[in-house]
Structure formats: C-alpha cells, structure tokens
Amino acid sequence: MNQRKNVRRIATVALLFALVGTNACKKQKNTEKMEAKAMESNEGTSEPFFKLSLAQWSINRMIKEEGLDPYRFAEKAKGWGFTGLEYVSGLYYPTLEKANFSDEAMQEFVEKSNAEAKKYGMTNVLIMVDGQGALAATDPEERKAAVENHFKWVDAAAAMGCHSIRVNLQGAMELAVWETAAVDGLTLLATYAKEKDINIIVENHGGPSSNASWLVGVIKKVNLSNCGTLPDFGNFCVKRENGSYYSSPCIETYDKYKGVSELMPYAKAVSAKSYGFDAEGNETQIDYDKMIKIVKKAGYTGFVGVEYEGENLSEEEGILATKKLLLRTAQ
C-alpha cells in the first residue's frame, strides 16, 4: 500500500514539474514572439544620423523635357518624403536669362521659391550654381567677372535662408595654374559671401576639382571658415579623351572612396549620387555601405542630398530607390 502511495506521489511531482516546464517554455516562446514583433514594428523607424534633401537636378528631365514648372520643386520633394531643397540655378535660366538676371527677376525667383518652400514646410538648403563663369579661369579679368556673376546667387541664397551655394572650379587644367587661379577666385567669392553668412562649397565636378587631394589643397590655402566642400559620391573623373570637363568618355578616375574620405573634413553638404540599382536595391557603381560609413566616421550630421542621374529608371523611381538605399544603409 505504501509503495503504491509513493509511486502516486512521484508521478504527481513529475507531472507538476512537466507542467511547470511546459508553461515556462510557453512563456519563453511568447516573450520571444513579442520581442520579434517589437523589433519588426520598429524596423526602419529609427532616425538616420543625417537629414534628407533632394537635389533638383534629379528632376531635370521632368523640367527640361516634360515641361514641369521648376517652382513645383518643393511640392514634389515633399511628396517623396524629403525635408530639404537643393536648388539648381540653371533650371531657372530660361526665364532669368530673358530678363538678363535683373534685380527684379532674381527677386521674383527668391520670393516664389520661398513661398513654395513655406507652403510645403521645406528647408532651403543650398543653390547649385552653374554657367556663371570659370572661377579658376587663367585670365584675371575673366576670373573676376565670374566671381562677380556669383554675387547675385550669394544674395539669393541669403534671402532664401540657405547655408551655401555650390560652385564649380572650372578653368585651367594644369595643376599649378589651376591651383593659383582657384585660390584667388574662391578667396574673392568667399570673402564677399562671409558678410552674407553664406558658405561657398566646391563640388568635385570634373577636371582638377575631381582630384580630391588637389581640391583639399586649394581649400586649405583659401583658409576661410565659410569655404568648404560638397563631396559627391560619383564625380571623380579627372581626365577625358578630348581634355574637356564633361563632353567625352572618361579615361582616368580618382578613387571615389579615398576622395570622399579626403573631402569630408571640409564638407558642409554631401551629394548621394546614384546611377542604377540591382535586384536587391543596391547601387551598381557605388558601395553605399562603404560611403555612408565614411560620412558617419567624419562626424557629419547635416543634409545628404539625393541626386539620381540614371537612365534605366524614371526620375521618380530613381529618387525613391536612392532614398530607400540611403535609409536602409544608415540603419
């Protein structure tokens, strides 16, 4: 009889342990499921270390070929989830050139741009200025004229609340001549812009300026706090077949990762260039993971501008693919 009681007791205790173990496993599994759901719901919601702006050049075909009003830039950028605007001066030239860049025409550009930015709650970040003369021209008079042509864009940027205008350092191709001219042109322009609280930032944009080491040397010699760089992930062609800046196949390039690393200590903006994407959404010519690590390592927390230049996707698709890749990489 006692033996039977003992057997029953042992069986009861074993059953209790089994029940406790089962409940513990269930709780652990439930906890794991809840944690997984929490991680899934939070995925993609953390803020990146930078802010997102859109380079207007990304919609240049919409404007030049499809007739989109350039003043709809703020509306489009807002709809695609950006907060900052990077204007391109040349997209407004058809109207401005007719008025010979008069004070009234420039004022209209400023007022209309400000009104649209305010309407959509956007931040005016910078103006990319093209076609206003060679700031590194060999001839001093030509260089001086180019510098003065940029003054109106400095004034416009100040009136729009931008922090910078992006300029090109076109002119001489020979290093020694280019460097001397570039330092002079930049110094003159940055000195004027300093009084307006505007930065003059140089993009690696063809010719000697795409040699990051040379460009850094120029920035150091200018030695003004409002003169810096705008590293572009893709513009590192330093030599073309016909010796031009843009109009023939590239035959020599500067290492893009080395270049961005060298330019980042002087960066006041960053251009996330893109050309095409594979099936996984990765850029086919630029390792974004590598680039974003370089940007983050430099301690940069400002705007990163999406600039899609591809042909295979529409401009809207390319812009959104670049934005998605940027945010995914930042995660």
BAMI-558016 format. One record per residue (C-alpha): chain; residue in three letters; residue number from 1; x, y, z. Coordinates in steps of 0.25 Angstrom, whole numbers, plus 5000, padded with zeros to 4 digits. Example, Ala and Ser with C-alpha at 12.3 -4.5 7.8 and 13.67 -1.06 7.14 Angstrom:
! BAMI-558016
+------+------+-----+------+------+------+
| unit | code | pos |   c1 |   c2 |   c3 |
+------+------+-----+------+------+------+
|    A |  ALA |   1 | 5049 | 4982 | 5031 |
|    A |  SER |   2 | 5055 | 4996 | 5029 |
+------+------+-----+------+------+------+
END
This chain:
! BAMI-558016
+------+------+-----+------+------+------+
| unit | code | pos |   c1 |   c2 |   c3 |
+------+------+-----+------+------+------+
|    A |  MET |   1 | 5000 | 5000 | 5000 |
|    A |  ASN |   2 | 5011 | 5010 | 5004 |
|    A |  GLN |   3 | 5018 | 5006 | 4991 |
|    A |  ARG |   4 | 5006 | 5010 | 4983 |
|    A |  LYS |   5 | 5005 | 5023 | 4990 |
|    A |  ASN |   6 | 5020 | 5026 | 4988 |
|    A |  VAL |   7 | 5018 | 5023 | 4973 |
|    A |  ARG |   8 | 5006 | 5032 | 4972 |
|    A |  ARG |   9 | 5014 | 5044 | 4979 |
|    A |  ILE |  10 | 5025 | 5042 | 4970 |
|    A |  ALA |  11 | 5016 | 5042 | 4958 |
|    A |  THR |  12 | 5009 | 5055 | 4963 |
|    A |  VAL |  13 | 5022 | 5062 | 4965 |
|    A |  ALA |  14 | 5027 | 5058 | 4952 |
|    A |  LEU |  15 | 5014 | 5063 | 4945 |
|    A |  LEU |  16 | 5015 | 5077 | 4953 |
|    A |  PHE |  17 | 5030 | 5078 | 4948 |
|    A |  ALA |  18 | 5025 | 5075 | 4934 |
|    A |  LEU |  19 | 5014 | 5085 | 4935 |
|    A |  VAL |  20 | 5023 | 5096 | 4940 |
|    A |  GLY |  21 | 5034 | 5093 | 4930 |
|    A |  THR |  22 | 5023 | 5094 | 4919 |
|    A |  ASN |  23 | 5018 | 5107 | 4924 |
|    A |  ALA |  24 | 5032 | 5113 | 4925 |
|    A |  CYS |  25 | 5034 | 5109 | 4910 |
|    A |  LYS |  26 | 5021 | 5115 | 4906 |
|    A |  LYS |  27 | 5025 | 5128 | 4913 |
|    A |  GLN |  28 | 5039 | 5128 | 4907 |
|    A |  LYS |  29 | 5033 | 5126 | 4893 |
|    A |  ASN |  30 | 5022 | 5136 | 4896 |
|    A |  THR |  31 | 5033 | 5146 | 4900 |
|    A |  GLU |  32 | 5042 | 5143 | 4888 |
|    A |  LYS |  33 | 5030 | 5145 | 4879 |
|    A |  MET |  34 | 5027 | 5159 | 4886 |
|    A |  GLU |  35 | 5041 | 5163 | 4885 |
|    A |  ALA |  36 | 5041 | 5159 | 4870 |
|    A |  LYS |  37 | 5029 | 5167 | 4867 |
|    A |  ALA |  38 | 5034 | 5179 | 4874 |
|    A |  MET |  39 | 5047 | 5178 | 4866 |
|    A |  GLU |  40 | 5039 | 5177 | 4853 |
|    A |  SER |  41 | 5030 | 5189 | 4857 |
|    A |  ASN |  42 | 5042 | 5197 | 4860 |
|    A |  GLU |  43 | 5050 | 5193 | 4847 |
|    A |  GLY |  44 | 5052 | 5205 | 4839 |
|    A |  THR |  45 | 5046 | 5215 | 4849 |
|    A |  SER |  46 | 5059 | 5220 | 4855 |
|    A |  GLU |  47 | 5064 | 5233 | 4850 |
|    A |  PRO |  48 | 5077 | 5233 | 4842 |
|    A |  PHE |  49 | 5089 | 5242 | 4846 |
|    A |  PHE |  50 | 5087 | 5251 | 4835 |
|    A |  LYS |  51 | 5075 | 5259 | 4829 |
|    A |  LEU |  52 | 5070 | 5257 | 4815 |
|    A |  SER |  53 | 5070 | 5267 | 4804 |
|    A |  LEU |  54 | 5067 | 5266 | 4789 |
|    A |  ALA |  55 | 5076 | 5271 | 4778 |
|    A |  GLN |  56 | 5067 | 5278 | 4768 |
|    A |  TRP |  57 | 5076 | 5272 | 4757 |
|    A |  SER |  58 | 5069 | 5259 | 4760 |
|    A |  ILE |  59 | 5057 | 5264 | 4753 |
|    A |  ASN |  60 | 5064 | 5272 | 4742 |
|    A |  ARG |  61 | 5057 | 5263 | 4731 |
|    A |  MET |  62 | 5044 | 5266 | 4736 |
|    A |  ILE |  63 | 5046 | 5281 | 4736 |
|    A |  LYS |  64 | 5054 | 5282 | 4722 |
|    A |  GLU |  65 | 5047 | 5271 | 4714 |
|    A |  GLU |  66 | 5033 | 5269 | 4721 |
|    A |  GLY |  67 | 5030 | 5283 | 4724 |
|    A |  LEU |  68 | 5030 | 5282 | 4739 |
|    A |  ASP |  69 | 5030 | 5296 | 4745 |
|    A |  PRO |  70 | 5043 | 5297 | 4753 |
|    A |  TYR |  71 | 5035 | 5304 | 4764 |
|    A |  ARG |  72 | 5028 | 5291 | 4767 |
|    A |  PHE |  73 | 5041 | 5286 | 4773 |
|    A |  ALA |  74 | 5036 | 5288 | 4788 |
|    A |  GLU |  75 | 5023 | 5281 | 4785 |
|    A |  LYS |  76 | 5030 | 5269 | 4778 |
|    A |  ALA |  77 | 5041 | 5267 | 4789 |
|    A |  LYS |  78 | 5031 | 5268 | 4800 |
|    A |  GLY |  79 | 5022 | 5257 | 4793 |
|    A |  TRP |  80 | 5034 | 5248 | 4793 |
|    A |  GLY |  81 | 5038 | 5250 | 4807 |
|    A |  PHE |  82 | 5049 | 5260 | 4807 |
|    A |  THR |  83 | 5051 | 5271 | 4817 |
|    A |  GLY |  84 | 5062 | 5279 | 4810 |
|    A |  LEU |  85 | 5063 | 5286 | 4796 |
|    A |  GLU |  86 | 5076 | 5287 | 4788 |
|    A |  TYR |  87 | 5073 | 5297 | 4776 |
|    A |  VAL |  88 | 5080 | 5297 | 4762 |
|    A |  SER |  89 | 5081 | 5311 | 4757 |
|    A |  GLY |  90 | 5082 | 5306 | 4742 |
|    A |  LEU |  91 | 5067 | 5301 | 4743 |
|    A |  TYR |  92 | 5062 | 5315 | 4744 |
|    A |  TYR |  93 | 5071 | 5321 | 4733 |
|    A |  PRO |  94 | 5061 | 5321 | 4722 |
|    A |  THR |  95 | 5053 | 5332 | 4730 |
|    A |  LEU |  96 | 5065 | 5339 | 4737 |
|    A |  GLU |  97 | 5073 | 5340 | 4724 |
|    A |  LYS |  98 | 5062 | 5347 | 4717 |
|    A |  ALA |  99 | 5062 | 5357 | 4728 |
|    A |  ASN | 100 | 5077 | 5358 | 4727 |
|    A |  PHE | 101 | 5077 | 5354 | 4742 |
|    A |  SER | 102 | 5071 | 5367 | 4746 |
|    A |  ASP | 103 | 5069 | 5370 | 4761 |
|    A |  GLU | 104 | 5054 | 5369 | 4759 |
|    A |  ALA | 105 | 5056 | 5355 | 4752 |
|    A |  MET | 106 | 5065 | 5350 | 4763 |
|    A |  GLN | 107 | 5055 | 5355 | 4774 |
|    A |  GLU | 108 | 5044 | 5348 | 4767 |
|    A |  PHE | 109 | 5052 | 5335 | 4768 |
|    A |  VAL | 110 | 5055 | 5337 | 4783 |
|    A |  GLU | 111 | 5040 | 5341 | 4786 |
|    A |  LYS | 112 | 5034 | 5329 | 4778 |
|    A |  SER | 113 | 5044 | 5319 | 4784 |
|    A |  ASN | 114 | 5042 | 5324 | 4798 |
|    A |  ALA | 115 | 5027 | 5324 | 4797 |
|    A |  GLU | 116 | 5027 | 5309 | 4791 |
|    A |  ALA | 117 | 5037 | 5305 | 4802 |
|    A |  LYS | 118 | 5028 | 5311 | 4813 |
|    A |  LYS | 119 | 5015 | 5305 | 4807 |
|    A |  TYR | 120 | 5021 | 5291 | 4808 |
|    A |  GLY | 121 | 5029 | 5292 | 4821 |
|    A |  MET | 122 | 5042 | 5290 | 4814 |
|    A |  THR | 123 | 5056 | 5295 | 4817 |
|    A |  ASN | 124 | 5064 | 5303 | 4807 |
|    A |  VAL | 125 | 5078 | 5297 | 4808 |
|    A |  LEU | 126 | 5087 | 5302 | 4796 |
|    A |  ILE | 127 | 5087 | 5306 | 4782 |
|    A |  MET | 128 | 5096 | 5299 | 4772 |
|    A |  VAL | 129 | 5101 | 5310 | 4763 |
|    A |  ASP | 130 | 5105 | 5306 | 4749 |
|    A |  GLY | 131 | 5108 | 5314 | 4736 |
|    A |  GLN | 132 | 5113 | 5327 | 4743 |
|    A |  GLY | 133 | 5127 | 5327 | 4738 |
|    A |  ALA | 134 | 5140 | 5320 | 4742 |
|    A |  LEU | 135 | 5145 | 5323 | 4756 |
|    A |  ALA | 136 | 5158 | 5317 | 4753 |
|    A |  ALA | 137 | 5160 | 5324 | 4739 |
|    A |  THR | 138 | 5174 | 5327 | 4736 |
|    A |  ASP | 139 | 5171 | 5341 | 4731 |
|    A |  PRO | 140 | 5170 | 5350 | 4744 |
|    A |  GLU | 141 | 5159 | 5359 | 4737 |
|    A |  GLU | 142 | 5151 | 5347 | 4733 |
|    A |  ARG | 143 | 5152 | 5341 | 4747 |
|    A |  LYS | 144 | 5148 | 5354 | 4753 |
|    A |  ALA | 145 | 5135 | 5355 | 4745 |
|    A |  ALA | 146 | 5132 | 5340 | 4748 |
|    A |  VAL | 147 | 5133 | 5344 | 4763 |
|    A |  GLU | 148 | 5124 | 5356 | 4762 |
|    A |  ASN | 149 | 5114 | 5347 | 4754 |
|    A |  HIS | 150 | 5113 | 5339 | 4766 |
|    A |  PHE | 151 | 5110 | 5350 | 4775 |
|    A |  LYS | 152 | 5095 | 5350 | 4772 |
|    A |  TRP | 153 | 5094 | 5336 | 4775 |
|    A |  VAL | 154 | 5100 | 5338 | 4789 |
|    A |  ASP | 155 | 5090 | 5349 | 4791 |
|    A |  ALA | 156 | 5079 | 5340 | 4787 |
|    A |  ALA | 157 | 5083 | 5329 | 4796 |
|    A |  ALA | 158 | 5084 | 5338 | 4808 |
|    A |  ALA | 159 | 5070 | 5343 | 4805 |
|    A |  MET | 160 | 5065 | 5329 | 4804 |
|    A |  GLY | 161 | 5071 | 5324 | 4817 |
|    A |  CYS | 162 | 5081 | 5315 | 4810 |
|    A |  HIS | 163 | 5094 | 5312 | 4817 |
|    A |  SER | 164 | 5102 | 5311 | 4804 |
|    A |  ILE | 165 | 5104 | 5312 | 4789 |
|    A |  ARG | 166 | 5111 | 5301 | 4782 |
|    A |  VAL | 167 | 5121 | 5305 | 4772 |
|    A |  ASN | 168 | 5130 | 5299 | 4761 |
|    A |  LEU | 169 | 5145 | 5301 | 4760 |
|    A |  GLN | 170 | 5146 | 5301 | 4745 |
|    A |  GLY | 171 | 5157 | 5308 | 4737 |
|    A |  ALA | 172 | 5171 | 5304 | 4735 |
|    A |  MET | 173 | 5174 | 5289 | 4734 |
|    A |  GLU | 174 | 5189 | 5289 | 4738 |
|    A |  LEU | 175 | 5190 | 5287 | 4753 |
|    A |  ALA | 176 | 5200 | 5299 | 4756 |
|    A |  VAL | 177 | 5192 | 5309 | 4748 |
|    A |  TRP | 178 | 5178 | 5304 | 4753 |
|    A |  GLU | 179 | 5182 | 5304 | 4767 |
|    A |  THR | 180 | 5187 | 5318 | 4767 |
|    A |  ALA | 181 | 5174 | 5323 | 4760 |
|    A |  ALA | 182 | 5165 | 5314 | 4768 |
|    A |  VAL | 183 | 5170 | 5320 | 4781 |
|    A |  ASP | 184 | 5169 | 5334 | 4776 |
|    A |  GLY | 185 | 5155 | 5332 | 4771 |
|    A |  LEU | 186 | 5150 | 5325 | 4783 |
|    A |  THR | 187 | 5156 | 5335 | 4793 |
|    A |  LEU | 188 | 5149 | 5347 | 4786 |
|    A |  LEU | 189 | 5136 | 5340 | 4785 |
|    A |  ALA | 190 | 5136 | 5334 | 4800 |
|    A |  THR | 191 | 5141 | 5348 | 4805 |
|    A |  TYR | 192 | 5128 | 5354 | 4799 |
|    A |  ALA | 193 | 5119 | 5343 | 4804 |
|    A |  LYS | 194 | 5125 | 5343 | 4818 |
|    A |  GLU | 195 | 5118 | 5356 | 4820 |
|    A |  LYS | 196 | 5105 | 5350 | 4816 |
|    A |  ASP | 197 | 5107 | 5338 | 4825 |
|    A |  ILE | 198 | 5107 | 5329 | 4813 |
|    A |  ASN | 199 | 5117 | 5317 | 4811 |
|    A |  ILE | 200 | 5124 | 5315 | 4797 |
|    A |  ILE | 201 | 5125 | 5300 | 4795 |
|    A |  VAL | 202 | 5132 | 5293 | 4784 |
|    A |  GLU | 203 | 5128 | 5280 | 4778 |
|    A |  ASN | 204 | 5137 | 5270 | 4772 |
|    A |  HIS | 205 | 5131 | 5273 | 4758 |
|    A |  GLY | 206 | 5141 | 5270 | 4747 |
|    A |  GLY | 207 | 5155 | 5273 | 4743 |
|    A |  PRO | 208 | 5165 | 5277 | 4754 |
|    A |  SER | 209 | 5154 | 5278 | 4764 |
|    A |  SER | 210 | 5151 | 5263 | 4763 |
|    A |  ASN | 211 | 5165 | 5261 | 4769 |
|    A |  ALA | 212 | 5161 | 5261 | 4784 |
|    A |  SER | 213 | 5175 | 5264 | 4788 |
|    A |  TRP | 214 | 5177 | 5276 | 4779 |
|    A |  LEU | 215 | 5163 | 5281 | 4783 |
|    A |  VAL | 216 | 5167 | 5280 | 4798 |
|    A |  GLY | 217 | 5180 | 5287 | 4796 |
|    A |  VAL | 218 | 5172 | 5299 | 4790 |
|    A |  ILE | 219 | 5162 | 5299 | 4801 |
|    A |  LYS | 220 | 5174 | 5299 | 4811 |
|    A |  LYS | 221 | 5181 | 5311 | 4804 |
|    A |  VAL | 222 | 5168 | 5319 | 4804 |
|    A |  ASN | 223 | 5167 | 5317 | 4819 |
|    A |  LEU | 224 | 5153 | 5323 | 4821 |
|    A |  SER | 225 | 5143 | 5317 | 4830 |
|    A |  ASN | 226 | 5132 | 5319 | 4820 |
|    A |  CYS | 227 | 5139 | 5312 | 4809 |
|    A |  GLY | 228 | 5138 | 5297 | 4808 |
|    A |  THR | 229 | 5134 | 5285 | 4800 |
|    A |  LEU | 230 | 5122 | 5277 | 4795 |
|    A |  PRO | 231 | 5127 | 5263 | 4793 |
|    A |  ASP | 232 | 5119 | 5256 | 4782 |
|    A |  PHE | 233 | 5119 | 5240 | 4782 |
|    A |  GLY | 234 | 5121 | 5239 | 4767 |
|    A |  ASN | 235 | 5128 | 5251 | 4761 |
|    A |  PHE | 236 | 5143 | 5246 | 4761 |
|    A |  CYS | 237 | 5147 | 5247 | 4746 |
|    A |  VAL | 238 | 5159 | 5255 | 4745 |
|    A |  LYS | 239 | 5163 | 5253 | 4731 |
|    A |  ARG | 240 | 5154 | 5251 | 4718 |
|    A |  GLU | 241 | 5158 | 5247 | 4704 |
|    A |  ASN | 242 | 5157 | 5261 | 4698 |
|    A |  GLY | 243 | 5162 | 5268 | 4710 |
|    A |  SER | 244 | 5149 | 5274 | 4714 |
|    A |  TYR | 245 | 5142 | 5275 | 4727 |
|    A |  TYR | 246 | 5129 | 5267 | 4723 |
|    A |  SER | 247 | 5128 | 5264 | 4708 |
|    A |  SER | 248 | 5135 | 5251 | 4705 |
|    A |  PRO | 249 | 5138 | 5238 | 4711 |
|    A |  CYS | 250 | 5146 | 5237 | 4724 |
|    A |  ILE | 251 | 5160 | 5231 | 4723 |
|    A |  GLU | 252 | 5165 | 5234 | 4737 |
|    A |  THR | 253 | 5157 | 5234 | 4750 |
|    A |  TYR | 254 | 5161 | 5237 | 4765 |
|    A |  ASP | 255 | 5158 | 5226 | 4775 |
|    A |  LYS | 256 | 5144 | 5231 | 4780 |
|    A |  TYR | 257 | 5145 | 5225 | 4794 |
|    A |  LYS | 258 | 5158 | 5231 | 4796 |
|    A |  GLY | 259 | 5153 | 5244 | 4790 |
|    A |  VAL | 260 | 5141 | 5245 | 4799 |
|    A |  SER | 261 | 5149 | 5242 | 4811 |
|    A |  GLU | 262 | 5159 | 5253 | 4808 |
|    A |  LEU | 263 | 5147 | 5263 | 4805 |
|    A |  MET | 264 | 5139 | 5260 | 4817 |
|    A |  PRO | 265 | 5147 | 5268 | 4827 |
|    A |  TYR | 266 | 5143 | 5281 | 4820 |
|    A |  ALA | 267 | 5129 | 5277 | 4816 |
|    A |  LYS | 268 | 5117 | 5286 | 4818 |
|    A |  ALA | 269 | 5108 | 5277 | 4810 |
|    A |  VAL | 270 | 5108 | 5263 | 4803 |
|    A |  SER | 271 | 5103 | 5258 | 4790 |
|    A |  ALA | 272 | 5098 | 5244 | 4789 |
|    A |  LYS | 273 | 5099 | 5241 | 4774 |
|    A |  SER | 274 | 5093 | 5229 | 4768 |
|    A |  TYR | 275 | 5092 | 5223 | 4754 |
|    A |  GLY | 276 | 5086 | 5209 | 4755 |
|    A |  PHE | 277 | 5081 | 5198 | 4764 |
|    A |  ASP | 278 | 5082 | 5183 | 4764 |
|    A |  ALA | 279 | 5070 | 5174 | 4768 |
|    A |  GLU | 280 | 5074 | 5176 | 4783 |
|    A |  GLY | 281 | 5073 | 5191 | 4782 |
|    A |  ASN | 282 | 5088 | 5193 | 4783 |
|    A |  GLU | 283 | 5095 | 5204 | 4775 |
|    A |  THR | 284 | 5102 | 5197 | 4763 |
|    A |  GLN | 285 | 5114 | 5206 | 4763 |
|    A |  ILE | 286 | 5116 | 5211 | 4777 |
|    A |  ASP | 287 | 5117 | 5203 | 4790 |
|    A |  TYR | 288 | 5107 | 5211 | 4799 |
|    A |  ASP | 289 | 5110 | 5204 | 4811 |
|    A |  LYS | 290 | 5125 | 5208 | 4810 |
|    A |  MET | 291 | 5121 | 5222 | 4806 |
|    A |  ILE | 292 | 5111 | 5224 | 4818 |
|    A |  LYS | 293 | 5122 | 5219 | 4828 |
|    A |  ILE | 294 | 5132 | 5229 | 4822 |
|    A |  VAL | 295 | 5121 | 5240 | 4824 |
|    A |  LYS | 296 | 5118 | 5236 | 4838 |
|    A |  LYS | 297 | 5132 | 5234 | 4842 |
|    A |  ALA | 298 | 5135 | 5249 | 4839 |
|    A |  GLY | 299 | 5124 | 5253 | 4849 |
|    A |  TYR | 300 | 5115 | 5259 | 4839 |
|    A |  THR | 301 | 5100 | 5261 | 4843 |
|    A |  GLY | 302 | 5095 | 5271 | 4832 |
|    A |  PHE | 303 | 5087 | 5269 | 4820 |
|    A |  VAL | 304 | 5090 | 5258 | 4810 |
|    A |  GLY | 305 | 5085 | 5261 | 4796 |
|    A |  VAL | 306 | 5079 | 5250 | 4787 |
|    A |  GLU | 307 | 5084 | 5252 | 4773 |
|    A |  TYR | 308 | 5079 | 5242 | 4763 |
|    A |  GLU | 309 | 5086 | 5242 | 4749 |
|    A |  GLY | 310 | 5082 | 5229 | 4744 |
|    A |  GLU | 311 | 5074 | 5225 | 4731 |
|    A |  ASN | 312 | 5068 | 5211 | 4734 |
|    A |  LEU | 313 | 5058 | 5216 | 4744 |
|    A |  SER | 314 | 5049 | 5228 | 4743 |
|    A |  GLU | 315 | 5054 | 5240 | 4751 |
|    A |  GLU | 316 | 5043 | 5238 | 4762 |
|    A |  GLU | 317 | 5047 | 5223 | 4763 |
|    A |  GLY | 318 | 5062 | 5226 | 4763 |
|    A |  ILE | 319 | 5060 | 5237 | 4774 |
|    A |  LEU | 320 | 5051 | 5227 | 4783 |
|    A |  ALA | 321 | 5061 | 5216 | 4781 |
|    A |  THR | 322 | 5073 | 5225 | 4785 |
|    A |  LYS | 323 | 5065 | 5230 | 4797 |
|    A |  LYS | 324 | 5062 | 5215 | 4801 |
|    A |  LEU | 325 | 5076 | 5211 | 4800 |
|    A |  LEU | 326 | 5081 | 5223 | 4808 |
|    A |  LEU | 327 | 5072 | 5220 | 4819 |
|    A |  ARG | 328 | 5074 | 5205 | 4819 |
|    A |  THR | 329 | 5089 | 5207 | 4819 |
|    A |  ALA | 330 | 5088 | 5217 | 4831 |
|    A |  GLN | 331 | 5080 | 5206 | 4839 |
+------+------+-----+------+------+------+
END
